[in-house]
């Protein structure tokens, strides 16, 4: 599920309360939280393949 924190106040508040910051991209995959894509790309791609992609 994609949430746009730039336009969705509820999504912005949820991100800040759950993860303590408004870093983007913040990805939550199978319960794991990733702040940033580049430094986590390999692990993110493995999890996406394992879980079947975006939901």
N, C-alpha and C positions, 0 to 999 in steps of 0.2 A: 504494500500500500504506500503510495506517495503522499506526502503532506508538504505543502508549501508554507514554510514559516514566515515568508515575506508577506503573504496575503491572508493567512489564517491565524488569527490571534489565539484560538484554542490550541492549535498545533504548536505554536510558539511556546505557550505556557506549559504544555505537556512536555515538550522537549527540555525546557529549563528545569521543571520539577523532577522529572525522571532521571536526567543525566547531568544536571548541575551546570549546564552551559549551553550556549546557542551555537556551537560549532557546526559548520556545514561543510561537507555533508556528514551527517550522523546517520549511520546505517545500523539497524537492529535486525539481525538475521538469526533465526532459531534461538533467540534469547541472548545472543552475543551482541555487544555494542562496539561499533567501530567509529572512531572520530577521524575522519579523513579517509580518502580512498587510495591514493597513490602508495602510501607506506604499508597498506593492508591488502593490496590488490589480489595477491595470490591466494590468501586465505579467504577473502570475500568470494572470489570466483569458485573456489572449492565448495563453500557453503551454499552458494546459489545453485550449483550443479546438484548438490546433495538434496536440497530442499525443493527443487523443481522450479526455481525462479521467483519472480515478484508475485506477491499476493494482494 
